[in-house]
């Protein structure tokens, strides 16, 4: 007899494939499997209850273990291949974006004027922000692609563009060889990267939410955030290893290019995984592009609500993981490698916290939990930034961690929650544009604004106060959010 996990009953037929090609989801009588020995299937009602579901929803049994006397239990993996493909794509995308932030100083020296060192960093962060400012345009272009053509096509396009741009940055000659053309090409490559990211994260969230079993939707959707933060972990790790293994002159001359090559290789791997993603686009999505964009205007209230909901988390994340690392490393260059190691460790903890948040979203009221975590984040962001700025390794680690704990838990909750603000036929477009716009305007410009507040205005706590400013709209957005979530057959 085969016993199957409860989590599969409502969404999928479990397909038991053997070495001789027997498909147990269609043949309920006793069969002999050359792979696993004699297995009795005895008309399992679960197998027949799911007949008629599309073949794309079938899951393959990957592990069989023996329990008791002659009983075989099928162990269905919690994370499917399609879910991993979505997470890996986000890892590649955010690895590339993260390493640009970590190597802003070296990139600034290679492509921008050398007369004022602070201007170099400011210019490099400005290009960092330019990439983010392209995200809303990417969301506006790639979002409709996901609604009208398919989620799978959107995710394939985004990862190809990001990998190609990463390789282009790695091979781009510096300004002293090609002149101002190099700086222009760098900006263009960053624009294309921002374009691809505009559809990547939100597209993967939508695909994961639409394919996940109801009782594991929070956990599966949180893989998108976990994959993105894992990319930041990889970027921080590579930055730390680069500084540890290479002397500063070598890092400046050519070492900073190595992480971009790694990003391109990861992109090829992600592409191979995504070739077989399941398509979840609603069949009713057949309108033309102009009609689709016109219909998108009806979602403006929901889009504003989503933007407010993620405002605080966006600025806080980039404040403690990108700007703070670069700022303290500039003041204490001899400890730059150690600060990167601490950031890597804290973010690695954050990946587990994100998955925990996704699990909690499946077990509790996600709106109330997200509201409480946002309030906690607003309380701890100022003391956390003060501790980070103290400049010792211990205070840096503690300050960063007390901000990241509520932040990462929140990152695990909202992917399964906020897509429910939009109907399925407009979900990719509305979610991609609104999410990309708020992250571009707030998160992407945070390093630039924080550098300006500190160096031009002399406000050492300016970055933390800027983060607190956005706590108000976030908390207001979660007031009675439940009534705005749509009952949707795709959710």
N, C-alpha and C positions, 0 to 999 in steps of 0.2 A: 504494500500500500504506500502511496506517496502522500505526504502531508506538505501543504504549501503555506507560505507565510500569509498572515492575515492582510498585510498591506497590499496584496495584489488583487484582492477580490473585486474591487469596484472599477478597476481601470484596464486590466490586461488579462489575457489568457497566458498561462505559463506554458511555454513550448519545451518539451523534453526531447531533445535531439540525441540520438544514439549514433554510434559509428556506422550502422548499416542504414541510416536514413529514416528510421521510424520516428514519426512525429506524434508524441503521446497526446497532444491536444486534439488530435483528430481520430485517434484509435484508442478507445478506452478499454479494450479487452486485454488479456494477458499477452505480453510479448517478451521475447528474449533479447536482451541487449548485449552485444559483444563487448561493449565498453565497460559495462558495470555488472554483468552477470544477470541472473534471473530477477526480474522486477515485475510485480503484480500491480496492475493499474485499476482494476475493479470498478470501472464506471464512476470515477471520482466526480461528484456533482459540480465541483468548482470548474473542472475542465469543460463541462458542457454548458455551464451558466454563461460562459464568456464567448460562446460560439457566435460568429457574425461580426465580431470586432475586426477592424482593419488589420491586415497582417503587420503593419508597421508597429503596432502596439505590443507584439509578442516579445517576450523576454526569454533569453536562453538560460537554462539552469547551468551554472558553472561549477557547482560543488555538490556532491552527494556524500552524506556520511551515514554510517550505520548506528542505529539507536536501539538498544534492547535486543530482543531475539528476532533477528531476521527482518527488522523494520528499517526502511530507508527513508530518510527525511531530506527533501530537496531544499537546499539553502539558496534562496534568491538574493543576489547582491543588492544592498541598499542603494548603491550608486551605479547606474547603468552607463554604458559606453557613451551614449549621447549626452548624458549629464557631464561626464568627464570632458567630452569634447568642448562643451560650452565653457567649462571652467578653464581648460588649458588655453583656449583662445584669449580669455581675459588676462591670463597670466602673461602671455606674449605681449599683448597690447600695453599693459601697465608696466612691464619690465622695461620696455623701450622708453616710455614716458618718464619712468623713475630715474633711469641712468642719466638722462639729460639733466634732470635737476641735480643729481649728485655730482655731476662733472661740469656744472655751470661755470666754475672758475676757469677750468682748462679750456672749455669751448669758447669762453669770452676772450681769452688770450690768443686763441688760434684764429678767430674770425672778426674781432672787433678792435678798435684803436687801443694802443698800449700806453697812452699818455697818462690816463687816470685809472688806477686799478679798480677803484670802486665803480667807475663807469663801465668797466668791462663786465663785472658781475651783474650790474643793473641791466646792461644791454642783453646779456645772455638770458637773464630771467625775463626780459621783455619778449624775447623770442619764445621762451617757454610759455608765456601768457598768450602769444599769438597762436600757438598751436591749440590752446584751449579755446580761444575765441572762434576757431573754425568749427568747434564741436557743434554748436547750434545749426550751422549750415550743413554739417554732415548729418545731423539728426533730421533736418528738413529734407535732405536728398535721399539718405539711406533708409529713413523710417518708412516713407511710402514704398520703397523697394521691398521692404519686408511685408507690408500690407498687401501690395498689389501683385508682386511676383512670388515672394516666398521668404520665410524667415531663414531658410537654409542658404539661399542665394546671398542675402544680406551678410550673413556671418562669413561666408567664403570670400566675398569681396573685401570686407574689412580687414581680415587677417592677411590677405595677399598684399594689399596696399601698405599696411604697417610694416610687414617684413621687407618689402622692397625699399621703403623709405629708410629703414634702419640700416640696410646695407649701403644705401646711397650716402648717408651721413658718415658711415665708417670709412668710405673711400674718398670723400670730398677733400681736395687739397686745401690748405690754409690760405689766408689772405695774402701772405707774403709770396705765394706762388701764382695765384690766379687773380689777385687783386680783389676788388669789391664784388666781382662775380661770385666768389666763394660765399660771401655773406648773403648775397641774394639767393643763391641756390639753397643755402641752409634754411633760409626763411621759407622758401617754396616747399622743401621737404617737410618742414614742420607743419606747414599748412595742410599738406596731404595727410600727414599723420593725424592731425586734429580732425580732419574730415572722416577718416576711418573710425577713430575712437567715438565719434558722434553717433555711430550706429551700433558699435560693438557691444558695449556693456548692456545697454537697454535691450538690444536685440536678443542677446543671450538670456537675459532675465525673462523676457516674454516667452521665448522658446522653452525654457526650463519650467516656468509656471504652467504653461499650457500642456505639457506632457507629463507632469509629476502626478503621482497618486494623491488624492485629496489629503489623506492623513500624513503624508510626508512632503507636502508642498513647501512648507517652510524650510525644511532641511535641504531639499533639492534646490530651491531657488537661492538659498544662501551660498551655494557653490559659486555663483557668479561673483559675489563679493569676496568670497574666500580666494577664488582664483585671481582676482584683481590685486588683493593685498599680498598674495603669494608672489605676484610679479614685483611688487615693491620690495618684498623680502629678498627676492633674487637680485634685484637691482642694488640693494644695500649690501648684500653679500659680495657681489662682484666688485662693487666700489671698494669695500674693505679689503678684499684680496688683492685688488690692483694696487692699492696704497701700501699693503704689506709686502708684496713681492717685488715691486718696482721702486726705484729711487724717484724722488720728485721730478727731476729733469726728464726722466724717461716717461713718466705719466703725462707730463705736459706735452712732450713731442709726439708720442704715438700710443702710449698706454691707454688713454681714454677712449681710443677707437675700438679696443678689443670687446668691450661689452656690447657695442652695436653689432658686431659680427655675430656674437652669441645670440642676440635677439633675432637676427635674420635666420639663423639655423633653427631656432625654436619656432619661428613662423612656418617654416617648411614642414616641421613635424605636426604643428597644429592643423595645417591644411590637409595633411593626410588623414587626420582623425575626423575632420569635419566633412569630408567627402560623403560620408554615409549618415549624416544627420537626418533625423525624421522631420518631415515637413508638417507644420501645424497651422499654416495660413487658412483662415476660414474660406470655404468655397464661394461664399457670397461676395468676396472682395474682387469685383470685376469692373469697378468704375474707372474712368480715365484719371490721369494725374491731376488735371485742373479741378475736376469735380471732387476728387478726393481731398485736395488741399482746401477747397471751399468748405467742404463738410467739416474739416478739421477746426475751423473757427468756432464751431459749436462747443468745442471742448475747452475753451479758454478758461472758464472758472475752475475746472478740474486741474488744468495745467498750472494755474497760479497756486492752487492748493498744494500740488506736489512740489513746486519750486520752494515754497515756504517750508515745507516739511523737511527738506534736505539741506536747507541753507546753513544751519549751525554745524551740522556734521561735515559739510564740505570745507568750510573755512578752518575748522578745528583740525581736520586730518592733515591738510597741507601745512598748517602752522607748525605742528609738532613733528612731522615726518620729513618735510622737505626744507622749509625755511629755517627752522630751529637748528637742524643738523648743519646746514651750510653756514649759518650765522656763528654758532659756537666754534665750528672748525676754522672759520676765518680768524677768530680771536685767539684760538689755541691750536695752531696748525700741527704742533707736535702730537696732539691727541686726536687728530681727525680720524685716523683709522679706528681708534677705540670707540669714538662716538658712533661711527658707522656700524661697528660690531654690536654695540648696545641697541641701536635702532633695529638691526636685523633680528636680534633675540626678542625684543619686545613685539615686533610685528609678527614673528613666528608664533608667539603666544596668541597674538590677535587672530590668527587664522583659526585656531581652536575655539576662540571666543565667538567668532562669527558663526561657526557651525553650531555652537551651543545656543546662540541666539536664534538660529533657524529652527533648532529642535524645540526651544521654548515657544516659538511662534506656533508650533503644531500642538502644544500642550496647554497654552494659556490664551488669554485675550490679547492679541497682538497690538491692538491700538492702544490700550491702556499701558502695556509694557513699553511701547515705543515712546509714549508721552513721558513716562517716569524716567526713562533713560535719557531723554533729551534734557529734562530738568537737572538730573545728576551731572550731565556733561556741562551744562551752563554753570553749575556751582564749582566744578573742579578745574575748568580751563585756565582761570587766572592763577591760582596757586601752582598749577602744573607748569605753566610757562615761566613763572618766577623761579621755580626750582631748576628748570632746564637752563635758564640764563645764568644761574650761579656758576656754572662752568666746571664743577667737579664731576667725576664720572658717576659717583653715587647719586648726587642730586639730579643729574641728567637722566639717569635710569628711572629713578622714582617719579620725577616730574612727568616724564613721557608716559610712563605706565599708568599713572592715575588718570590721565586723559584718555588713553587708549582703551582701558577696560570698558567703560560705558559706551565709548564710541564704536568699538568692534561688536559689542552685543547688539547695538542698534543697526549696524551694517548687516547683521544676520537676520534681522526682522523685516526691514522695509521691502526687500525684493519680492516677497510673497504677498505683501500688503498693498503697496502703492499702484501696481498695474491694474488692480481692481477698480481704480477710478475711471477707467476708460473702457468703452465697448471694444469687442474683439476686432472688428473691421477697421478700427482706427488706433488700435493699441500701440503698435510699433511707432507710428508717426507721432502721436501725441506724447507718448512716454519718452521717446528719443529726443524730440525737440525741447520739451520742457526741462527734462533732466540735464541735457547737455548745456542748455542755456544757463541754468543756475550754477552748474559746476564751472562753466567758463567764466561767468561774470564774477563769481565769488572765489571759488577754489583756485582757478587758474591764475588769477591776478593777485592772490594772496602774497606770494613771495615778493612781487614787485611793490605792492602797497606796504608790506611790512618793512622792506628795506628802505623805502621812502620815509616812513614814519620814524624809523630809528636814526637814519643818517642825515636826513634833511631837516626834520623837525625836532630831533633829539628826544623823542618819546620812547623810552626804553620799554615801557609796558604797552605801547601803542598796538602791537600785534594782538596781545591778549584782549585788550579792550575792543578791538575791531571784531574779534570773534564773539564777544559777549553781545555786541550790537545785534547779531543775527539770532540770538536766542528767542527774542520776542516773537518774530513771525513764525518760527518753528513751533513754539508752544501754542500759539493761536491756531496754527493749521491743524493740530491734533484735537482741538476742541470739537467734540461731536463729529469726528471724522467718519464714524461707523455709518451714519445715515447717507454718506456720499459714495460708499462702496457699492458697486453694481452687482446685482445677481446675474451671473453670466454662465452659460453652459460651458464655456471654455475655461472658466475658473471654478 
